[in-house]
Amino acid sequence: MGTPVLVLFTQDLRLHDHPALTAALRGSGPVVPLFVLEPALLRRAARNRRAHLGEALADLRAGLRARGGDLVLRRGDTAAEVLALARETGADTVHLSAGVTGFAARREEGLRATGLQVRTHPGLTVVPPGAVTPAGGDHYKVFTPYWRAWEASGWREVLPAPDRLRLPDGLEAGELPDLEDGAEGVGVLAPDRVRGGEAPARERLRSWLGLGLADYGDRHDDLPGAATSGLSADLRFGCLSPLEVATAARDLPGGSEYVRQLAWRDFHHQVTAAFPAINTRDYRPRDREWRTDPEALTAWKEGRTGLPIVDAGMRQLLQEGFMHNRTRMITAAFLTKTLLVHWREGAAHFDAHLTDGDVANEYGNWQWTAGTGNDTRPNRAFNPLRQARRFDPDGEYVRRHVPELAGLSGARAHIPWEEDDGRGVAGYPRPIADPGR
């Protein structure tokens, strides 16, 4: 029997197309799949993400047990727990997927300081950060040239899930945590959030490829149609491989437009790899004058701005732990460019509720919308009323999420302040800012 090796799972909670796991299984010794629950991270994580994580871990354990292995769970500092398990099993090597955040960099540094051999692998993106770079630079700052290089790059092969694996004898795997416990975490647990785990994620992928993808190019901004993949949380937790999703979709009808969105996801990852402070500092400082307006911020968070399309998006967030990407842009632009409230305030609220929230995409998109990120048009406007009329022309999305306006037919739902001779709709606030025309 060969020497055991460790595989540290992070944002890659799956068995299909897992390069770190595949590399570990090439040896002759037992493979120890490990996930470390860091108390400090769990305490400040969104309750939706905690619950999703717990479900994904349970599903991963079930998949490993079906193949003769198990998922080892430990709680504490990652480097310390990895070192302790290496000493217990006799392992001298740990494999993991390479991350892009500041936390991922500190985690890898801590692992290397233990003296173990640390092997990092791709797996969190389609094209690894740094695999394509501009002449004279370490990352692309604008999407379009990145997209051209990304399209022209070669993709690795999608890897199969393992058939069998085994743990060292006598190893205690540990108990699954109860991460739906409301005593920890931030935000609220959304009643209609998506369930986590590789098995339900792969079912969602099959359904999307077979039933939804073909219409994506024409309907992805159709707010009432909800015609997006619904896979964002699965990709964020790595219950699906972005490479496998892209490979499966690219040659199907509607696939090219959807794969472009996966390239946007990779784009933000390569930006974050070069600028890990994207969640705290302006990527491109604009010397903006931000306002402190607690009342407006609270109205925005609660979906009580009096702008129906904004309120619908904010209420969808609270109900589902998710928001359509179009309304993410509309609501973020309203906060930062109409109310002039700092993007960090809005991003913190999203981070407290989004099941799919992560550093690279969440904060990269917030900065893009606020004009401090990678948008080449930092003063780009998102007039909420024009956006509503274009992407929710009959008011169906608004009525779905703002029940106070359920009695307004068609596009009247977008201009409730004009009802009752300008007195508005009883029980629904008047706009806190100019709604535009």
C-alpha positions in Angstrom: 0.0 0.0 0.0 1.3 3.4 -1.0 1.5 6.6 1.1 -1.9 8.3 1.7 -2.5 11.6 0.1 -5.0 14.3 1.1 -7.5 16.2 -1.1 -8.7 19.4 0.4 -12.1 20.4 -1.0 -12.9 24.1 -1.0 -15.2 25.6 -3.7 -15.2 22.3 -5.7 -17.8 20.1 -3.9 -18.2 17.5 -6.6 -16.7 14.3 -7.9 -17.1 14.9 -11.7 -14.2 16.8 -13.4 -12.2 17.3 -10.2 -8.5 17.7 -11.3 -7.2 17.7 -7.7 -9.0 14.5 -6.8 -8.0 12.9 -10.1 -4.3 13.7 -9.5 -4.5 12.3 -6.0 -6.0 9.0 -7.2 -3.1 8.5 -9.6 -1.0 7.2 -6.7 -1.1 3.8 -5.2 -2.1 4.9 -1.7 -5.4 5.7 0.0 -6.9 9.1 -0.7 -8.3 11.2 2.1 -11.0 13.7 1.0 -11.2 16.5 3.5 -13.3 19.6 4.1 -12.4 22.0 6.9 -15.1 24.2 8.5 -13.5 27.4 9.6 -15.6 28.9 12.4 -14.7 32.5 11.6 -15.9 32.1 8.0 -19.1 30.3 9.0 -20.0 33.0 11.5 -20.0 35.7 8.9 -21.3 33.7 6.0 -24.8 34.3 4.6 -27.3 31.9 6.1 -28.3 30.9 2.6 -24.8 29.9 1.8 -24.3 28.0 5.1 -27.4 26.0 4.4 -26.4 25.3 0.8 -22.9 24.3 2.0 -24.4 21.8 4.5 -26.5 20.2 1.8 -23.5 20.1 -0.7 -21.3 18.4 2.0 -23.9 15.8 2.7 -24.3 15.1 -1.0 -20.5 14.9 -1.5 -20.2 12.5 1.4 -22.9 10.3 0.0 -21.1 10.2 -3.4 -17.8 9.3 -1.8 -19.4 6.6 0.4 -21.0 5.1 -2.7 -17.5 4.7 -4.1 -16.0 3.1 -1.0 -14.6 6.3 0.5 -15.9 9.1 2.8 -15.6 12.8 3.4 -13.5 13.6 6.4 -14.8 16.7 8.2 -12.8 18.8 10.6 -13.4 22.2 12.3 -10.7 24.8 12.9 -7.9 26.5 11.1 -7.4 24.9 7.7 -3.6 24.6 7.8 -3.6 23.2 11.4 -6.3 20.7 10.6 -4.6 19.5 7.4 -1.3 19.1 9.2 -3.0 17.1 12.0 -4.7 14.8 9.6 -1.5 14.4 7.6 0.3 13.3 10.8 -2.5 11.0 11.7 -2.6 9.2 8.3 1.1 9.5 7.3 0.3 11.7 4.3 2.9 14.1 3.1 1.0 15.7 0.2 -2.2 17.7 -0.1 -4.0 18.5 -3.4 -6.5 21.3 -3.8 -8.0 23.6 -6.4 -6.2 26.9 -6.9 -8.3 29.9 -5.6 -8.1 33.6 -6.5 -9.1 35.4 -3.4 -7.0 36.9 -0.6 -8.3 34.2 1.7 -7.3 31.5 -0.8 -3.8 32.9 -1.0 -3.5 33.0 2.8 -4.8 29.5 3.0 -2.2 28.2 0.5 0.6 30.1 2.3 -0.5 28.5 5.6 -0.5 25.0 4.0 3.0 25.5 2.5 4.3 26.6 5.9 3.4 23.2 7.4 6.1 21.6 5.3 3.7 19.4 3.4 3.9 19.2 -0.4 1.1 21.4 -1.7 -0.2 20.7 -5.2 -2.7 23.1 -6.7 -4.9 22.4 -9.7 -7.4 24.1 -12.0 -11.1 23.5 -11.5 -12.9 26.7 -10.4 -13.1 28.2 -13.9 -13.2 27.1 -17.5 -9.8 28.7 -18.4 -7.5 29.1 -15.4 -6.6 32.6 -14.3 -3.3 33.6 -15.9 -3.6 31.0 -18.7 -4.3 33.9 -21.1 -2.7 37.3 -20.5 -2.3 40.5 -22.6 1.1 41.5 -23.9 3.0 43.3 -21.2 0.3 42.6 -18.5 -0.6 40.1 -15.9 -4.4 40.2 -16.5 -7.0 41.6 -18.9 -8.7 44.8 -17.6 -11.3 44.9 -20.4 -13.7 42.0 -21.2 -13.8 42.1 -25.0 -10.0 41.4 -25.7 -10.2 38.8 -22.9 -13.1 37.1 -24.5 -11.2 36.9 -27.8 -8.2 35.3 -26.1 -10.5 33.1 -24.0 -12.3 31.8 -27.0 -9.0 31.0 -28.8 -7.4 29.2 -25.8 -7.3 25.4 -25.5 -9.5 23.8 -22.9 -8.4 20.8 -20.9 -10.4 17.5 -21.1 -13.3 17.0 -18.8 -12.4 14.4 -16.3 -14.6 11.5 -15.2 -15.7 10.9 -11.6 -13.7 8.2 -9.9 -15.1 4.6 -9.7 -13.6 3.7 -6.4 -11.5 5.2 -3.6 -10.6 4.1 -0.1 -9.6 5.8 3.2 -6.9 4.6 5.5 -8.2 2.0 8.0 -9.5 3.3 11.3 -9.8 7.0 10.3 -12.7 8.8 12.0 -14.6 10.8 9.4 -16.4 13.2 11.6 -20.1 14.4 11.8 -21.9 16.5 9.2 -22.5 20.0 10.6 -26.0 21.5 11.1 -25.5 24.6 9.0 -29.1 25.6 8.9 -28.9 26.5 12.6 -30.0 30.2 12.8 -27.7 31.0 15.7 -24.8 31.8 13.3 -24.5 33.5 9.9 -25.8 36.8 8.5 -28.9 37.7 6.6 -32.1 35.6 6.5 -32.7 32.1 5.3 -34.7 32.5 2.0 -37.8 30.3 1.9 -37.4 29.6 -1.8 -33.6 29.1 -2.1 -32.2 26.4 -4.3 -31.0 23.2 -2.7 -27.3 22.4 -2.7 -25.4 19.3 -3.8 -23.8 17.7 -6.9 -26.8 15.4 -7.5 -29.5 18.1 -7.7 -27.0 20.4 -9.6 -26.5 17.8 -12.3 -30.2 17.3 -12.6 -30.6 21.1 -13.0 -27.8 21.0 -15.7 -29.6 18.2 -17.6 -32.8 20.1 -17.5 -31.2 23.4 -18.6 -29.3 21.8 -21.5 -32.4 20.0 -22.7 -35.2 22.6 -22.1 -33.8 26.1 -21.5 -30.5 26.7 -23.3 -31.9 26.9 -26.9 -33.9 30.1 -26.0 -31.1 31.7 -23.9 -29.9 34.1 -26.5 -33.3 35.6 -27.0 -34.7 35.4 -23.5 -31.9 35.7 -21.0 -33.0 39.3 -20.1 -36.7 38.4 -20.0 -37.4 39.1 -16.3 -40.8 37.5 -16.0 -39.7 34.5 -18.0 -36.8 33.7 -15.6 -35.1 32.2 -18.6 -31.6 31.9 -17.1 -29.9 28.6 -16.1 -30.3 28.8 -12.4 -26.9 27.2 -12.0 -25.1 30.1 -10.4 -25.0 28.7 -6.9 -24.0 25.3 -8.3 -21.0 26.9 -10.0 -20.2 29.1 -6.9 -19.9 26.0 -4.7 -18.3 23.9 -7.4 -21.1 21.3 -7.4 -20.8 21.7 -11.1 -17.6 22.1 -13.0 -17.7 25.3 -15.1 -15.6 23.5 -17.7 -18.0 20.6 -18.0 -20.9 23.1 -18.2 -19.2 25.1 -21.0 -18.1 22.0 -22.9 -21.6 20.6 -22.8 -23.3 23.8 -23.8 -21.0 25.3 -26.5 -22.1 23.3 -29.5 -25.8 23.3 -28.7 -28.4 25.8 -30.0 -28.1 28.9 -27.8 -24.9 27.7 -26.3 -22.5 30.4 -27.6 -24.3 33.3 -25.8 -24.5 31.3 -22.5 -20.8 30.3 -22.8 -20.0 34.0 -23.1 -21.5 34.5 -19.7 -19.2 31.8 -18.3 -16.3 33.7 -19.9 -17.5 36.8 -17.9 -17.3 34.6 -14.8 -13.7 33.6 -15.7 -12.9 37.3 -16.5 -13.8 38.4 -12.9 -11.7 35.5 -11.5 -8.6 36.5 -13.4 -9.2 40.2 -12.3 -9.5 39.0 -8.7 -6.4 36.9 -8.9 -4.5 40.0 -9.9 -6.4 42.3 -7.5 -7.5 40.3 -4.5 -8.7 43.5 -2.7 -11.6 43.8 -5.1 -14.1 43.4 -2.3 -12.7 46.3 -0.3 -11.0 48.8 -2.6 -11.9 50.5 -5.9 -10.3 48.6 -8.8 -10.2 52.0 -10.6 -10.4 54.9 -8.2 -12.8 57.5 -9.5 -12.7 60.0 -6.6 -16.4 59.8 -6.3 -18.3 61.7 -3.6 -20.4 59.1 -1.9 -23.4 59.9 0.3 -24.3 58.6 3.7 -28.1 58.1 3.7 -29.2 55.4 6.2 -32.9 55.8 5.4 -32.4 55.5 1.7 -30.2 52.5 2.2 -32.7 50.8 4.4 -35.5 51.4 1.9 -33.4 49.9 -0.8 -32.6 46.8 1.3 -36.2 46.2 2.1 -37.5 46.8 -1.4 -39.4 50.0 -0.3 -37.9 52.6 -2.7 -41.1 53.3 -4.6 -39.4 52.2 -7.8 -41.2 48.9 -8.6 -38.5 47.3 -10.7 -35.9 48.0 -8.0 -38.2 46.8 -5.2 -39.1 43.6 -7.1 -35.4 42.7 -7.4 -34.7 43.4 -3.8 -37.6 41.3 -2.6 -36.7 38.5 -4.9 -33.3 38.5 -3.2 -34.9 38.1 0.2 -37.4 35.5 -0.9 -35.1 33.3 -3.0 -31.5 34.1 -2.1 -31.1 34.9 -5.8 -31.8 37.8 -8.1 -31.9 37.9 -11.9 -28.7 39.4 -13.3 -30.6 42.2 -15.1 -32.1 43.4 -11.8 -28.8 43.0 -10.1 -27.5 45.6 -12.4 -30.6 47.8 -12.1 -30.7 47.7 -8.3 -26.9 48.2 -8.0 -27.0 51.2 -10.4 -29.9 52.7 -8.5 -28.0 52.6 -5.2 -24.7 53.8 -6.5 -25.6 56.2 -9.4 -28.9 57.5 -8.3 -28.7 57.4 -4.5 -24.9 57.8 -4.6 -24.4 55.3 -1.8 -21.1 53.5 -1.8 -21.0 50.2 -3.6 -19.5 48.5 -0.5 -22.8 49.1 1.3 -24.8 47.4 -1.4 -22.4 44.6 -1.9 -22.4 43.8 1.8 -26.2 43.4 1.6 -26.0 41.2 -1.4 -23.3 39.2 0.3 -25.5 38.6 3.3 -28.3 37.1 1.2 -27.1 35.7 -2.1 -26.7 31.9 -2.2 -24.4 32.3 -5.2 -22.4 35.2 -3.7 -18.6 35.0 -4.0 -15.8 37.5 -4.0 -14.8 37.5 -7.7 -18.2 37.7 -9.4 -20.2 39.5 -6.8 -17.8 42.3 -6.1 -16.5 42.4 -9.6 -20.0 43.0 -10.9 -20.7 45.6 -8.2 -17.6 47.6 -9.1 -18.4 47.2 -12.8 -21.9 48.7 -12.2 -20.7 51.4 -9.9 -18.1 52.6 -12.4 -15.1 51.8 -10.2 -14.4 48.4 -11.9 -13.7 47.1 -15.4 -16.5 48.9 -17.3 -15.0 51.0 -20.0 -18.0 53.4 -19.6 -17.8 54.2 -15.9 -20.8 56.7 -16.2 -23.0 54.1 -17.8 -26.7 54.8 -16.8 -29.4 52.3 -15.9 -32.6 54.3 -16.0 -34.9 52.0 -13.9 -38.1 52.9 -15.7 -36.7 52.4 -19.1 -35.1 49.1 -18.0 -38.5 48.0 -16.6 -40.4 48.9 -19.8 -37.9 47.0 -21.9 -37.3 43.8 -19.8 -40.7 43.6 -18.0 -43.0 45.3 -20.5 -46.3 43.9 -19.0 -45.2 44.3 -15.4 -45.4 40.6 -14.7 -42.1 40.4 -12.8 -43.0 43.4 -10.7 -46.5 42.0 -9.7 -44.9 38.7 -8.9 -42.6 40.2 -6.2 -44.5 43.3 -5.2 -48.0 42.2 -4.1 -49.1 45.8 -3.3 -49.1 46.4 -7.1 -51.0 43.1 -8.0 -54.1 45.1 -9.0 -52.3 47.2 -11.6 -52.6 45.8 -15.1 -49.8 45.8 -17.7 -47.2 48.5 -17.6 -49.2 50.5 -15.1 -47.3 48.4 -12.5 -44.2 50.4 -13.3 -45.7 53.8 -12.6 -47.9 53.4 -9.4 -47.3 57.0 -8.4 -49.6 58.1 -11.2 -52.6 56.1 -9.8 -55.5 57.7 -8.1 -54.9 61.1 -9.7 -51.3 61.2 -8.6 -51.9 60.0 -5.0 -50.4 56.6 -5.8 -51.3 53.1 -4.5 -52.3 52.8 -0.9 -49.7 50.9 1.2 -46.9 51.4 -1.4 -44.3 54.2 -0.9 -43.8 57.0 -3.3 -40.4 57.1 -5.1 -37.5 58.1 -2.9 -35.7 59.4 -6.0 -36.6 60.7 -9.5 -37.9 57.6 -11.4 -36.9 59.1 -14.7 -39.0 58.7 -17.9 
